[in-house]
Amino acid sequence: MTTAIYWFRNDLRLEDNPSFLQACKSADHLLPVYIHQTNLEQDTAWGFPRMGEHRRVFLDQTLQELRGQLRELGSDLYEVTGDVLHVFEKLKSQIQADLIYCEQIQAPEELEQVALLSAAGFKIHSRWQSSMLDAHSLPFALEEMPDIFTQFRQQVEKRGLRFSVPVDSPKSIPSLPAIEIPSIKAFNSNISSSIGNFFGGEQSAHMHIRQYFERGLPDTYKQTRNELIGMDYSSKFSPWLAQGCCSAGCIAKQLADYEFCYGANDGTYWLWFELLWRDYFRFLHFKYGKRLYNSKGLSRVSSNQFDGENFYQWSSGATGESLIDAGMRELKKTGYLSNRMRQIVASYWIYDMKGDWQAGSAWFEYQLIDYDVYSNQGNWLYIAGKGTDPRGGRPFNVAKQTQDYDRDGIYRQMWLT
């Protein structure tokens, strides 16, 4: 009789979760586990932790729903706080299980966790499953992928790749091993009302995606995606994608179905295009790995020095530059910021305030409800000129951005008064 553990990481769903499906088919007893890692609660070098309240509330909502889904299938979720290796060593002694299934995360810290478990004698079955495209279908080895996104996209399109076909949810889950499931103490927060547009969980993800397509919003995506106010100017898929409440493949499949029924257009293409950018940032980790996390990135130029007083002004929305201050206050209040504003405030921090891009990246990790290790790192490297972008950086003219995207001042008035 095989007893295994399924380690839920950033794949908090049952539908289109090939790794979980494999565990269900292979084990006689299966313990689904989620670990709240204590290192995320510790302060970074810049004086704040790595996970803020907005993401924690969304995560707890997601885990609550996942637990309910597992219980409906006769299982449960073993949710615990601690160090990854310590948690699994304790479970190993309790249920005699050294076999762990999980999704593969190609970021340095997550790879190190798996390496430590392997060195401790655990058998790890990890599977790459967070991209829209199947990595094995690409027309190049990931270690030799094109550095430039346009070349990457052109080769993908020439091959006719669109998405990997989603897999169904498991119809049954192996029985739990003999272990007491700990009761979960609710996370206390006063900010849940400010994230009312985003409620965690797989069901909420599917509801949001369904209404987005039913209302025909993909058709206008390209022309509205740079707006700053409201829910409908962009897809807002990112919070659910970041926690793995839904898969990029499922979204791309629904997009293809939508195009089949109503026709393709610039908006539907651009939605797929942005999902491809998401894949691109993921796949770059196979090629460059830890280099993406150095202060110089892939460049030869050192980062700006960190200035605590300047950082406080930027992070709290007190720079005196009204568009920047509005954006940073929206981020702190809601845990969300439009893609356009993310680029503008990042550029201002790096180029106008001469700030350390890694401090800015860490602040986004702390604040964002939709923090994703690949996309956050990739976008900050892109703006800072320390990634693969041939232009070597993306400084934005704040006066022009203000004129282009908040000419009437409504956005600034919303967050500064």
C-alpha positions as CSV (number, residue, x, y, z in Angstrom):
1,M,0.0,0.0,0.0
2,T,1.5,3.3,-1.1
3,T,1.0,6.4,1.1
4,A,1.9,9.7,-0.5
5,I,1.7,13.4,0.2
6,Y,0.4,16.0,-2.2
7,W,2.1,19.3,-1.5
8,F,-0.2,22.1,-2.8
9,R,2.0,25.1,-3.7
10,N,0.8,27.7,-6.2
11,D,-1.7,25.3,-7.8
12,L,-4.7,25.6,-5.4
13,R,-7.3,23.9,-7.6
14,L,-8.5,20.5,-8.6
15,E,-9.3,21.1,-12.3
16,D,-6.4,21.0,-14.7
17,N,-4.0,20.0,-12.1
18,P,-2.0,17.1,-13.7
19,S,0.3,16.7,-10.8
20,F,-2.5,16.2,-8.3
21,L,-4.3,13.9,-10.8
22,Q,-1.1,11.8,-11.1
23,A,-0.9,11.5,-7.3
24,C,-4.5,10.4,-7.1
25,K,-3.9,7.7,-9.6
26,S,-0.7,6.4,-8.1
27,A,-1.3,6.4,-4.3
28,D,-3.4,4.2,-2.1
29,H,-3.5,6.8,0.6
30,L,-2.9,10.5,0.0
31,L,-2.5,13.4,2.3
32,P,-3.1,16.8,0.7
33,V,-0.9,19.4,2.5
34,Y,-0.5,23.2,2.4
35,I,2.3,24.9,4.3
36,H,2.2,28.5,5.4
37,Q,6.0,29.1,5.3
38,T,7.3,31.1,8.3
39,N,10.0,32.8,6.3
40,L,7.4,34.8,4.4
41,E,6.4,36.4,7.7
42,Q,9.9,37.5,8.5
43,D,11.1,41.0,7.6
44,T,13.2,41.4,4.4
45,A,16.4,43.4,4.3
46,W,14.2,46.4,3.6
47,G,12.2,46.2,6.8
48,F,8.9,44.5,5.8
49,P,7.7,40.9,5.4
50,R,7.1,39.2,2.1
51,M,3.4,38.6,2.3
52,G,0.9,41.3,3.1
53,E,-2.7,41.2,4.3
54,H,-4.3,41.4,0.9
55,R,-2.7,38.3,-0.4
56,R,-3.1,36.5,2.9
57,V,-6.8,37.1,3.0
58,F,-7.2,36.0,-0.6
59,L,-5.1,32.9,0.1
60,D,-7.1,31.9,3.2
61,Q,-10.3,32.2,1.1
62,T,-8.8,30.0,-1.5
63,L,-7.7,27.4,1.0
64,Q,-11.1,27.4,2.7
65,E,-12.7,26.5,-0.6
66,L,-10.1,24.0,-1.5
67,R,-10.6,22.2,1.8
68,G,-14.3,22.1,1.1
69,Q,-13.7,20.6,-2.4
70,L,-11.4,17.9,-0.9
71,R,-13.9,17.1,1.8
72,E,-16.7,16.6,-0.8
73,L,-14.5,13.9,-2.3
74,G,-13.8,12.2,1.0
75,S,-10.4,13.8,1.7
76,D,-9.2,16.9,3.6
77,L,-6.5,19.5,3.7
78,Y,-3.6,19.3,6.2
79,E,-2.9,23.0,6.6
80,V,0.0,23.9,8.9
81,T,2.5,26.7,9.5
82,G,6.2,26.0,9.6
83,D,9.5,25.3,7.8
84,V,9.0,23.0,4.8
85,L,11.6,20.4,5.6
86,H,10.6,20.3,9.3
87,V,6.9,19.8,8.4
88,F,7.6,17.0,6.0
89,E,10.0,15.2,8.3
90,K,7.4,15.3,11.1
91,L,4.7,13.9,8.7
92,K,7.1,11.2,7.6
93,S,7.5,10.0,11.1
94,Q,3.7,10.1,11.6
95,I,2.4,8.4,8.5
96,Q,5.5,6.7,7.1
97,A,5.4,8.6,3.9
98,D,8.5,9.8,2.0
99,L,6.8,10.2,-1.4
100,I,5.8,13.8,-2.3
101,Y,3.9,14.9,-5.4
102,C,3.9,18.6,-6.2
103,E,4.0,21.2,-9.0
104,Q,7.4,22.3,-10.2
105,I,8.3,25.9,-9.5
106,Q,11.5,27.0,-11.3
107,A,12.5,29.9,-9.0
108,P,15.6,29.6,-6.9
109,E,14.1,29.5,-3.4
110,E,11.5,26.9,-4.5
111,L,14.0,24.8,-6.2
112,E,16.2,24.8,-3.1
113,Q,13.3,23.6,-1.0
114,V,12.9,20.6,-3.3
115,A,16.6,19.9,-3.3
116,L,16.7,19.9,0.6
117,L,13.8,17.5,0.7
118,S,15.6,15.2,-1.8
119,A,18.8,15.4,0.2
120,A,16.8,14.4,3.3
121,G,15.6,11.2,1.5
122,F,12.2,12.2,0.2
123,K,11.2,11.0,-3.2
124,I,9.9,14.0,-5.1
125,H,7.6,13.8,-8.1
126,S,7.4,17.4,-9.4
127,R,5.6,18.4,-12.6
128,W,5.8,21.7,-14.6
129,Q,2.2,22.9,-15.1
130,S,1.9,26.6,-14.5
131,S,2.3,27.8,-18.1
132,M,-0.2,28.1,-20.9
133,L,2.0,26.2,-23.3
134,D,3.3,22.8,-22.8
135,A,7.1,23.3,-22.3
136,H,7.8,20.1,-24.2
137,S,6.0,21.3,-27.3
138,L,8.1,24.4,-27.8
139,P,10.3,24.6,-30.9
140,F,13.5,25.0,-28.9
141,A,15.1,23.7,-25.7
142,L,14.2,26.0,-22.8
143,E,17.9,26.5,-22.1
144,E,18.3,27.8,-25.6
145,M,15.1,29.9,-25.9
146,P,15.3,33.3,-27.6
147,D,16.1,36.1,-25.3
148,I,13.9,38.6,-27.1
149,F,10.1,38.2,-26.5
150,T,9.3,39.0,-30.2
151,Q,11.5,36.2,-31.4
152,F,10.1,33.8,-28.8
153,R,6.5,34.7,-29.9
154,Q,7.2,34.4,-33.6
155,Q,8.6,30.9,-33.2
156,V,5.7,29.9,-31.0
157,E,3.2,31.2,-33.6
158,K,5.1,29.6,-36.5
159,R,4.7,26.3,-34.7
160,G,1.0,27.0,-34.3
161,L,1.0,26.6,-30.5
162,R,-1.9,28.0,-28.6
163,F,-2.3,26.2,-25.3
164,S,-1.9,22.8,-23.6
165,V,-5.2,20.9,-23.3
166,P,-6.6,21.0,-19.8
167,V,-7.2,17.9,-17.8
168,D,-10.3,17.1,-15.8
169,S,-10.6,17.2,-12.0
170,P,-10.1,13.8,-10.3
171,K,-13.3,11.9,-9.9
172,S,-12.1,10.4,-6.6
173,I,-9.2,10.9,-4.2
174,P,-7.4,8.2,-2.3
175,S,-8.4,7.9,1.4
176,L,-6.5,9.8,4.0
177,P,-3.8,8.1,6.0
178,A,-4.4,7.7,9.8
179,I,-3.6,11.2,11.0
180,E,-5.4,14.0,12.8
181,I,-6.2,17.0,10.6
182,P,-5.3,20.2,12.6
183,S,-8.0,22.8,13.1
184,I,-7.4,26.1,11.4
185,K,-7.4,29.4,13.2
186,A,-8.9,32.1,11.0
187,F,-6.6,34.8,9.8
188,N,-7.8,38.1,11.4
189,S,-7.7,41.1,9.1
190,N,-9.5,44.4,8.8
191,I,-8.9,44.8,5.1
192,S,-11.1,42.2,3.5
193,S,-13.6,44.8,2.4
194,S,-11.0,46.5,0.3
195,I,-10.5,43.4,-1.9
196,G,-14.2,42.9,-2.5
197,N,-13.6,42.6,-6.3
198,F,-11.4,39.6,-5.7
199,F,-12.5,36.6,-3.6
200,G,-10.2,33.6,-3.5
201,G,-11.0,30.1,-4.7
202,E,-11.4,28.0,-7.8
203,Q,-15.2,28.6,-7.9
204,S,-14.7,32.3,-7.7
205,A,-12.1,32.1,-10.5
206,H,-14.4,30.3,-12.8
207,M,-17.3,32.7,-12.1
208,H,-15.1,35.7,-12.9
209,I,-13.7,34.1,-16.1
210,R,-17.2,33.1,-17.2
211,Q,-18.7,36.5,-16.8
212,Y,-15.8,38.1,-18.6
213,F,-16.4,36.1,-21.7
214,E,-20.2,36.2,-21.5
215,R,-20.1,40.0,-21.5
216,G,-17.9,40.0,-24.6
217,L,-15.1,41.9,-22.8
218,P,-12.2,40.2,-24.7
219,D,-13.3,42.1,-27.8
220,T,-12.3,45.5,-26.3
221,Y,-9.3,44.2,-24.3
222,K,-6.6,45.7,-26.5
223,Q,-8.2,49.2,-26.6
224,T,-9.0,49.4,-22.8
225,R,-6.1,47.5,-21.2
226,N,-4.1,50.6,-20.3
227,E,-7.0,52.3,-18.4
228,L,-6.6,52.9,-14.7
229,I,-10.1,52.7,-13.1
230,G,-12.6,49.9,-12.8
231,M,-12.8,46.1,-13.2
232,D,-13.6,45.8,-16.9
233,Y,-10.7,47.6,-18.6
234,S,-8.5,44.4,-18.2
235,S,-9.2,40.8,-17.6
236,K,-8.3,40.8,-13.8
237,F,-7.5,37.1,-14.1
238,S,-4.1,37.6,-12.3
239,P,-5.1,37.1,-8.6
240,W,-6.6,33.7,-9.4
241,L,-3.8,32.7,-11.7
242,A,-1.1,33.7,-9.2
243,Q,-2.5,31.3,-6.5
244,G,-3.3,28.7,-9.1
245,C,-7.1,28.8,-8.5
246,C,-7.3,28.5,-12.3
247,S,-4.8,27.5,-15.0
248,A,-3.6,29.6,-17.9
249,G,-4.5,26.6,-20.1
250,C,-8.1,26.7,-19.0
251,I,-8.4,30.4,-19.8
252,A,-6.8,30.0,-23.2
253,K,-9.1,27.1,-24.0
254,Q,-12.1,29.3,-23.1
255,L,-10.6,32.1,-25.2
256,A,-10.3,29.6,-28.2
257,D,-13.9,28.6,-27.7
258,Y,-15.0,32.2,-27.6
259,E,-13.1,32.9,-30.9
260,F,-14.8,29.9,-32.5
261,C,-18.2,31.2,-31.6
262,Y,-17.8,34.9,-32.1
263,G,-14.7,35.3,-34.2
264,A,-11.1,36.3,-33.4
265,N,-10.2,40.0,-33.3
266,D,-7.4,42.3,-32.0
267,G,-8.8,42.1,-28.5
268,T,-8.9,38.3,-28.3
269,Y,-5.4,38.0,-29.8
270,W,-4.0,40.5,-27.4
271,L,-5.4,38.6,-24.4
272,W,-3.6,35.5,-25.6
273,F,-0.6,37.7,-26.3
274,E,-0.5,38.8,-22.6
275,L,-0.8,35.2,-21.4
276,L,2.2,34.4,-23.7
277,W,4.2,37.2,-22.0
278,R,3.4,35.4,-18.7
279,D,4.8,32.1,-20.1
280,Y,7.9,33.9,-21.4
281,F,8.8,35.2,-18.0
282,R,8.3,31.7,-16.6
283,F,10.4,30.0,-19.3
284,L,13.3,32.4,-18.9
285,H,13.9,30.9,-15.4
286,F,14.9,27.6,-17.1
287,K,17.6,29.5,-19.0
288,Y,18.9,32.0,-16.5
289,G,17.8,30.7,-13.1
290,K,19.5,32.5,-10.1
291,R,21.0,35.2,-12.4
292,L,17.6,36.8,-12.6
293,Y,17.8,37.4,-8.9
294,N,21.1,39.1,-8.7
295,S,21.2,42.9,-8.2
296,K,22.8,43.3,-11.7
297,G,20.4,40.8,-13.2
298,L,21.7,39.9,-16.7
299,S,23.4,43.2,-17.1
300,R,26.9,44.4,-16.1
301,V,25.6,47.5,-14.4
302,S,25.2,47.8,-10.6
303,S,21.8,48.7,-9.1
304,N,21.1,52.0,-7.5
305,Q,21.9,52.3,-3.8
306,F,19.0,51.9,-1.4
307,D,17.8,55.2,0.3
308,G,15.4,54.5,3.1
309,E,13.9,58.0,3.2
310,N,13.3,58.0,-0.5
311,F,11.8,54.5,-0.3
312,Y,9.4,55.6,2.4
313,Q,8.2,58.5,0.3
314,W,7.7,56.3,-2.7
315,S,6.1,53.4,-0.9
316,S,3.7,55.5,1.1
317,G,2.6,57.7,-1.8
318,A,4.3,60.9,-0.5
319,T,6.7,61.8,-3.4
320,G,4.8,65.0,-4.4
321,E,4.3,63.6,-7.9
322,S,0.5,63.2,-7.9
323,L,0.2,60.3,-10.4
324,I,2.8,58.3,-8.6
325,D,1.3,59.0,-5.2
326,A,-2.1,58.0,-6.4
327,G,-0.8,54.7,-7.7
328,M,1.1,53.8,-4.6
329,R,-1.9,54.6,-2.4
330,E,-4.1,52.5,-4.5
331,L,-1.6,49.6,-4.2
332,K,-1.4,49.9,-0.4
333,K,-5.2,50.2,0.0
334,T,-6.3,47.5,-2.4
335,G,-3.4,45.2,-3.1
336,Y,-3.9,45.8,-6.8
337,L,-2.6,48.2,-9.4
338,S,-3.2,48.3,-13.2
339,N,-0.4,47.1,-15.4
340,R,0.1,50.6,-16.8
341,M,0.5,52.1,-13.3
342,R,2.8,49.3,-12.2
343,Q,5.2,50.3,-15.0
344,I,4.9,54.0,-14.2
345,V,5.6,53.7,-10.5
346,A,8.4,51.2,-11.0
347,S,10.0,53.5,-13.6
348,Y,9.7,56.5,-11.3
349,W,11.3,54.6,-8.4
350,I,14.3,53.5,-10.5
351,Y,14.9,56.4,-12.8
352,D,13.5,59.5,-11.1
353,M,14.2,58.6,-7.4
354,K,17.4,56.6,-8.3
355,G,16.0,53.7,-6.2
356,D,17.1,50.1,-5.9
357,W,14.9,48.0,-8.2
358,Q,15.1,45.0,-5.9
359,A,13.6,47.0,-3.1
360,G,10.7,48.0,-5.4
361,S,10.3,44.4,-6.5
362,A,10.2,43.3,-2.8
363,W,7.6,46.0,-2.0
364,F,5.3,44.7,-4.8
365,E,5.8,41.1,-3.4
366,Y,4.6,42.4,0.0
367,Q,1.7,44.4,-1.3
368,L,0.2,42.7,-4.4
369,I,-2.8,40.4,-4.1
370,D,-1.7,38.9,-7.4
371,Y,2.0,38.5,-6.7
372,D,3.6,35.9,-9.0
373,V,7.3,35.2,-8.6
374,Y,8.0,34.9,-12.3
375,S,6.0,37.9,-13.5
376,N,7.0,40.2,-10.7
377,Q,10.7,39.5,-11.2
378,G,10.5,39.6,-15.0
379,N,8.7,42.9,-15.1
380,W,11.0,44.7,-12.7
381,L,14.0,43.4,-14.6
382,Y,12.4,44.7,-17.8
383,I,11.8,48.2,-16.5
384,A,15.2,48.3,-14.8
385,G,17.1,47.2,-17.9
386,K,18.5,44.2,-16.2
387,G,16.7,41.5,-18.1
388,T,16.6,40.4,-21.8
389,D,15.1,43.6,-23.2
390,P,17.4,45.0,-25.9
391,R,16.5,48.5,-25.1
392,G,18.2,48.3,-21.8
393,G,15.5,49.8,-19.6
394,R,12.1,51.5,-19.8
395,P,12.1,54.9,-18.3
396,F,8.6,56.6,-18.4
397,N,7.9,60.3,-18.7
398,V,5.5,60.9,-15.9
399,A,4.1,64.1,-17.4
400,K,3.3,62.3,-20.6
401,Q,1.8,59.3,-18.8
402,T,-0.4,61.7,-16.8
403,Q,-1.5,63.4,-20.0
404,D,-2.2,60.1,-21.8
405,Y,-3.9,58.2,-19.0
406,D,-5.3,60.7,-16.4
407,R,-5.8,63.9,-18.4
408,D,-9.0,64.7,-16.5
409,G,-7.4,63.9,-13.1
410,I,-10.2,61.5,-12.0
411,Y,-7.8,58.7,-11.1
412,R,-5.7,61.1,-9.0
413,Q,-8.7,62.6,-7.3
414,M,-10.0,59.1,-6.4
415,W,-6.8,58.2,-4.5
416,L,-5.5,61.5,-3.2
417,T,-8.7,62.9,-1.6
